[in-house]
Amino acid sequence: MAESLHKSDKFAMGFVPALFMLLTVGQAIAVCAPPDSNLEERLEAAVYREIVLGDLKGALESYRSILAARDLPRAVAARALFQLGQCLEKTGQRDAAHQPYLRVVKDFGDQSAIAALASARLAGWEESFPAPRNLKFDQGIIGRAPPGWSVPALPKEADQWAQLRGAGCRNQHPCAVVLGVNSPVGVGNLYQSISAAAYRGKTIRLRAWLRLEGAADPSDRAQLWLSVDRGNGTVQSFEKTNGMIRPVQSDEWAEREITAEIAKDATFIEFGIMSYGRGRAWVDDVSFEVLAISH
């Protein structure tokens, strides 16, 4: 049975790739950055760097640094998130850009002008990503992050956090491994975000084979997860099966599945594999299918 979670609950559970991305890639910057009361000026300087100077890399670093600041005014946070999304799009990271836009809409609706711009950007996502991609990991280059999947890291670091593998897989085709050990927070995530338009009112089943390699602690685990963003601002989480979290903590391949009834007001579906601790989560033979129409 699904749980209806508010945004704060989802953050606490660690199943928000957008927040995970901002925490991890901005963590080193936040540690070194001194307190700055002129956050609006820093934001204007970052926008100037992006639009006038065309320094997209520098602008991305500035936006993430601003978002990692303490006591960030909501108006500045909303605009920095929106600019981050635009900058990511300009650098060809459209998958990653979706999450900052979505967070503006969900968490900063009181900033009406920026929220409207973010909503306009999200309007095209349903047509762009109508269904899961590369579930069998048959696309991509061994040793690099699998295409069609997102990794909450800077592009230059993505291959360190998730990779395609040609050996050690369950079958003869490639699989993927999530390397949580490389993450500053000890959690790795390989996920997809798709439009819910084709699945509203239907029951879907997500399946995957998982194994955990190199576990160093009893709490290390590999976890399959799925969540649904709804039009009323809540999130349904389906990482629990029959009320129990079913992680994988063995090096032996084990099949896991999640069945979910997709609400009729659903907007986006997100699903993926997370690695907690020092172990490496392997994933193979992912499937995503419609079972029936709910009445």
Beta strands, then each sheet from edge to edge (+ up, - down):
strand 1: 3-5
strand 2: 162-165
strand 3: 175-178
strand 4: 187-195
strand 5: 202-213
strand 6: 221-230
strand 7: 235-237
strand 8: 240-241
strand 9: 244-245
strand 10: 254-261
strand 11: 266-276
strand 12: 280-293
sheet 1: 1+ 7- 6+ 11- 4+
sheet 2: 2+ 3- 12+ 5- 10+
sheet 3: 8+ 9-
end
